[in-house]
Amino acid sequence: MTQLDGTKWGGVTPRDIVISSYAGFMLDGHKAGYVMPMPDQATILDGNGTTGDVISQNGVKTPGLFAVPVCEGGMMQAWGNWKKYGGVESNPPSYRPPYYPCQPART
């Protein structure tokens, strides 16, 4: 993360990754697993569904470009799933749900 200071990697910052991931979470009804639309439909700019004139007009902040899991249940949900599926109780884990450490939003 120290290299993501805005001077390398095309100027991407941790803030850009969070904005993109959270906007996808918002667009998906506050669930993990947002899938970006096909390029001809990818004009959404933010988590409110605001559209622009061009595909991915918001660059790396485009909703869903990055997919860091955002948990519906917040930190406690992430912590509980980490303990259950990937932490101290299961090493190595035999099963991790989709969108780990969040609960699966889809089956």
matplotlib code that plots the C-alpha trace (Angstrom):
import matplotlib.pyplot as plt

x = [0.0, 2.9, 3.5, -0.1, 0.8, -0.6, 2.8, 3.0, 0.6, -1.2, -1.9, -4.1, -4.5, -6.0, -8.8, -9.6, -9.8, -12.2, -14.4, -14.7, -15.4, -17.9, -19.8, -20.2, -21.5, -24.0, -25.2, -25.8, -28.2, -25.5, -24.4, -21.0, -20.6, -21.3, -20.5, -19.7, -22.0, -20.9, -18.7, -21.5, -23.5, -20.7, -21.5, -22.3, -20.1, -20.9, -22.8, -26.0, -26.3, -25.4, -24.5, -21.9, -21.4, -18.5, -17.6, -15.7, -15.7, -14.8, -11.6, -10.4, -13.2, -15.8, -18.1, -16.9, -13.6, -12.1, -13.8, -12.6, -15.3, -17.5, -19.5, -23.1, -22.6, -19.5, -16.3, -17.9, -19.1, -15.7, -14.0, -16.4, -16.0, -12.2, -12.2, -14.6, -13.2, -9.7, -8.2, -7.4, -10.2, -9.4, -5.8, -5.8, -9.5, -11.3, -14.0, -14.3, -17.6, -17.7, -16.8, -14.8, -14.6, -18.2, -21.2, -22.0, -24.6, -25.4, -25.8]
y = [0.0, 2.4, 2.5, 3.6, 7.2, 8.7, 9.0, 5.4, 2.9, 5.5, 7.6, 5.1, 5.6, 3.5, 6.0, 5.3, 1.5, 2.2, 4.5, 2.0, -0.9, 0.9, 2.4, -1.1, -2.3, 0.6, -0.1, -3.8, -2.9, -3.0, -6.5, -7.9, -9.1, -6.2, -7.1, -4.2, -4.0, -4.7, -2.0, -0.5, 0.0, 1.0, 4.7, 4.7, 7.1, 6.6, 4.5, 6.6, 5.4, 8.8, 8.2, 9.9, 10.3, 7.9, 4.4, 4.4, 8.2, 8.1, 6.2, 4.0, 5.2, 3.6, 1.4, -2.2, -1.7, -2.8, -5.4, -5.2, -7.0, -4.6, -6.4, -5.7, -6.5, -4.4, -5.2, -7.7, -9.8, -9.7, -10.7, -13.5, -14.9, -14.6, -16.6, -19.2, -19.7, -18.4, -17.6, -19.5, -22.0, -23.3, -23.3, -23.8, -23.3, -26.0, -23.7, -19.9, -18.4, -16.1, -12.5, -13.7, -12.3, -11.2, -13.4, -14.7, -12.4, -14.9, -18.7]
z = [0.0, 0.5, -3.2, -3.8, -3.0, -6.2, -7.9, -9.2, -10.7, -12.8, -9.7, -7.9, -4.2, -1.5, -1.4, -5.0, -4.3, -1.3, -3.3, -6.2, -3.9, -1.7, -4.7, -6.1, -2.7, -2.6, -6.2, -5.3, -2.5, 0.2, -0.6, -1.6, -5.1, -7.4, -11.0, -13.3, -16.3, -19.8, -21.3, -23.4, -20.2, -17.9, -17.6, -13.8, -12.0, -8.3, -5.7, -6.3, -9.9, -11.4, -15.1, -17.2, -20.9, -21.4, -20.3, -17.0, -17.0, -13.3, -14.0, -11.2, -9.0, -11.3, -9.1, -9.0, -10.8, -7.5, -5.5, -1.9, 0.1, 2.1, 4.8, 5.5, 9.1, 9.5, 11.3, 13.7, 10.7, 9.1, 12.4, 13.1, 9.6, 9.7, 12.9, 11.5, 8.0, 7.9, 11.3, 14.4, 14.1, 10.7, 9.4, 6.5, 5.9, 4.1, 2.9, 2.5, 1.4, -1.6, -0.8, 2.3, 4.9, 4.4, 4.3, 0.8, -0.8, -3.6, -3.8]

ax = plt.figure().add_subplot(projection="3d")
ax.plot(x, y, z, "-o")
ax.set_aspect("equal")
plt.show()
